[in-house]
Amino acid sequence: MQFGPLTTTSVGSFPRPTWLANTKRNQLTYRLEGEALREAMDDAMALVIREQEQLGLDIVTDGEMRRATFIFHIAGRWDGVDIDNLVPKKIYRNREADRLVPRVTGKIVRRAPAAVDDLRAAKSQTRQPVKMAVPGPMTVIDSSANEFYEDEEELAFDIAAALNGELRDLQAAGADVLQIDEPAMTRYHDKVARYGAKALDRCLDGITVPTVVHLCYGYPGGGGLQHQYRYEGILPSLTQTRIGGFHVEFGRSAFNPEVLRNCADRIVMFGCVDPGDSPVPTVDAVERRIGEALEVVDPQQVWLAPDCGLMTISRELARQKLAVMVAAAKRLRATI
């Protein structure tokens, strides 16, 4: 499938309706359980897809309404992963506090599809192209405690093989775009060079639909900007892989779009809206930010999205920010 210039989409997650769950930065509490919860998740998915259509997004997602946790919604279906007995660990280099994380206790082997039913449910609700996301190998490693593998590279490639199976099944089930989320990559440039880029490439065996890797440098939940992590350190390595494009964050950052020259001829999914609990930007401001990217990258390569997922903010704020992004895209398309 081919997409036009300034294709609009999202990273993946959307705010959950308050009747479904209470969501805080790192905590999710559902208000229902059992069959009632499953029905409510499907209702929420249908609702968020309809909202994306009404906003005018060109590529929609399932909003991740069925995912209690993003990473282990997928990895929790693998042999070798214990999601019940958590242990403390510092994740994403330079984090001060420990997080409770699952454990890797044996060889990673994928048992069954995790997100294919989510995709089928989403596609039953829309005729728009659907993008589905999975966590990348480095991020799964960073978000778990390895108690089995002596060689982290071997662990990365077993994870990549499991993810490749998931991506192949999603492709066969009709996913129009596939996204691999790798926030850990921006913080471990040494590991990207050593094995991360190769593991990402392994994920892509047999994948022919458009692909992007989400390279998160910061988070929507507040805190200082993390400009010690720069895209220049990893984009050249990643252009040696088969990945189709890069999602990079410029809505909240002060990064210079000149770095996008490192993306070569790949898709640039340009983060142009702060996904956090900040004021809604003006259409003019978002248009100017996108315009800076268009001075560096061919408009045909550029897709538009918020910097990160939207799950931490209110539904109304998410709608307002996406509406501004879509309006800026329409203005700029008229000038191309």
N, C-alpha and C positions, 0 to 999 in steps of 0.2 A: 504494500500500500504506500502510495506517495502522499506527502503532506506539503501544503503550500507554505509560503513565507509567513513567519510570525504565528505559527500554529499555537493555540493556547491550550494549556492543560494544567494539572496540579501535580504535586509530588506524590500524593497518594492518600494520606489520611485526612479526614474531615472531622469537625466536632461531632460528638455523639449527642443525639437528642437527650434532654434531661430525663425524659421518661424511660430511656434505655439504661443510662449509666451516669454516675458522678465521676468526672474526670479531673484529675489534678496532674501536675507535671509528670510525675513518675508513678502515679497510683490510679487505678481504674477499679471502681466498685459498681458492679451491675445491680440493678434494682429487681431483677427477676432471676429465675433459674429454670433448668430443665427445658421442656418443650416450649414453655412460654418465652424463655430467653431466646431460643433459636428463632421463634416466630418474630419476636421483636427485632432481632438483628436483621432479618430479611426485610421487615418493614422499613427499618432505618436505611438499609441499602437502597431500596426502591426510592425512598424520599430523597436521599442525597444525590442519586443519579438524576432524578427529575430536576433538582435544583441546579445541577451542573448544566443540564440541557437548557434550562431557562436563562441561565447566565450567559450562555453562548460559548461554552468551552468546546473546542474542536475534538479533544481526546478526553474521555472521562475515565474515572476509576471507580472501584467499588466502595471507596471511602474508608476501606479497612474496617467496616462495621462488624465483621465477624471475628476480628483479631483481638484477642485479649492482650496479647503481646506481639509485637511485630516480628521479632527475630524467632521466637520459639513457637509461634504459630506454624512456622515451617520446620525449624530444626527439632521441635518437640516430637516430630513423627519419625525421627531417625533412631536406629539402634545406636547405642553408645552414648546417649545423652540422657542424663537424669535431671528432669525438670521439677522434681518433688523435694529433693534434699539440697537446699541452696547453701552456698558458702559465701563469705564476704570477699570482695575483690575491688581494687581500684581499676576503673576502666577509662578508656580514652585519655591517654597520657596527660598528666598534670592535673587530673581531677583530685580534689582534696579528700573527699569522703568515700568510704567503701560503699559498694552496692552489693546486694545479695544476688548471686548469679547461679544458673544451673551448672552442672558438672559434666565434663567429658570423662566417662568411666570405661569406655571400650572403643573398639573400632567403629567409625562412623559408616553406617550403611542405611540408605533410604529404604523404608519399609513400604510406603504408599504415598500417593499424591496428597498434598496438604491444601493447596489453593485452587485446585481445578474446579471443585464444586462452587467455590466462591466466584470464579470467573463465569461459569455457566449461569449462575444466578444473576450476575450482573448483566450478561449478554441478553438474558431473557427480558430485561427491563429497558433496553435501549437499542437503537440502530446506529448510534455513534460508535466510532472506534473506541476500544477499551484497552487501557494500559494496566498491566499487573506488575507488582514489584515483589522481589525477594531480597533477603539480606545477603550480602557478599561474604566470602570466606574470611577475610580479615576481621570483619565486624562480628561474625559469629565467634571467632576465636577470642576477640577482645571482650566479648560479653559473656564468656563462660570461663570456668576454671578447668584447665587441662590437667587431668590426673592419670592419663593413660599414655599419651604419645611422648616419646623422647625427642622426636624431631618435629618442630612446629610446621615445617614445610610439608612433611608427610600429612599432618593433620589438615593443612590448608587444601591439599589436593584431594583428600578424601571428602572434605566438605564440598569442594568444587564439583566432584563427581556426583554427589547427592543433589546439588543444586542444578547441575546440568540435566539430570533426570526430571526434576520439577519443571525446568524451563521448557524442555522438549514436550512434556505433557501439556503445559499451558499453551504452547505454540499449536499443538495438534488440536487443542480444544477451542482454538479460534482467537487467542490473544493477538491484538493488532500491534502492540508495542510491549516490550519487556524491559523492566528496569531492575538494576542491581544496586542496592543501597550499600555504600561503603564509606560511612563517616570515619571509620578507623583509618582509612587510607591517608587522609589529610594530616593525621597526627603521627604516622609511622612511616616516613619517607624511606627510611632504611629498609623496612620490611617490604615495602612496595618494590624496591629495586631488587631485593633478594628473592622474593617468591610471590609477592602479592599480584604483580602484573601478570605473571604466568598463570597463577591460579584463576584470576579473572578470565583470562583467555580460555582456560579449560572449561569454564562454565558455559562457553559459547559454542562448543562443538555441536554442529548440526543445526544451529539456530540461524534462520534466514529472515525473520521479521526484524524491523528496526529495534535496536537496543540502545539504552543509555545507562551510564553509571552515575549515581547520585553521590557527589563529593561534598559532603557537609562540612563546613568549617566552624559553624557556630550553632546555637540552638535558640528556639523561639521563646524559651522560658525566662529570658532576662540574663543579667550578668554582663561582664565586659566583653568587648569584641576580642576575638582570638586571632589577631593578625600575625601572630608568630607562626601560624600554619598557612603556608602559601601554596597556591596552585602551581607555580612555576616548578616546584620541586617534584611533581609527579606527572603532570600532563605529558611531557616528552616520553616518559616510559610507557604510559597508557596508550599513546598513539601507535605503539608497536604491537598492540593487541588487535583483536577483531571487533572491539566494542564500537558501536555505531555512533556514539556521541557521549557528551558529558553534561550533567546538570551541575552548574556552578552558581554560587550565591553572591549576588550583587545588590539585592534589595536592601539588606541591612548593613552591608559592608561598605568600606571606603576603598575597595580594591580598584586598581586601574584596569579598565577593560583591555588594555594593550596585551595583557596576559593571554587573552583569547586567541592570539596568533598561534599559540602552542597547540590549539585544537585542530590545526590543519584543516582538512576538508570534512570533518565530522559534524554531526548535529551539535549545536550549542543550545542546550536547554537553559535559557538565561533566567536566573532568579532575579526578579525585578520588583518584588513586593516583600516587605518584612512580614513574616508569618506570625509574629508575636503580638502581645497585647499592647500595641502602640497605636497612635492615631492613624486613621485612614489617610493615605497620601492623596494628593491631587492628581488628576489625570495628567496635567502638565508635567508634574515632577516625574511620574513614571515614564511618560513619553520621552522626557529628556534623558533619563537613565538608559532606556532602551536605545535611544539614538546614539549614545556613546558607543554601545556595542556594535551598532550597524556601521560605524566608521571603521571598524576593524574586521568584521565578519560579514560575509555575503548574506543578505536577508533570507535567501532561500535555505540557509543552514539553521536559522534561528527559530527556536521554539520559545515560548514564554511560560513561566510558572512562578509561583511564590518561591521563596528561598528554601523552605522546608515544609513539612507537613503542617496542617492547620488544626490538629486535634486539640491543642491546648487553649484555643480561644473560643469565643461564643460563636454560635451559628450566624448571628446577624453581622458580627465583625468580619467573619470569613466571607460572607456574601458581599459585603461592601468592598472589601479589598479585591476580590476577584472581579467584581464589576468594574472597578477602576482599571485593572489590568486589561480586561477585554476592551474597554473603551479606548485605551491607549493603543492597543493593537489595531483596532479599526481605523483610527486616525492615521497611523503610520502606514498601514497597507494602502491607503488612498494616495500616499505620496510615492510609493515604490513603482 
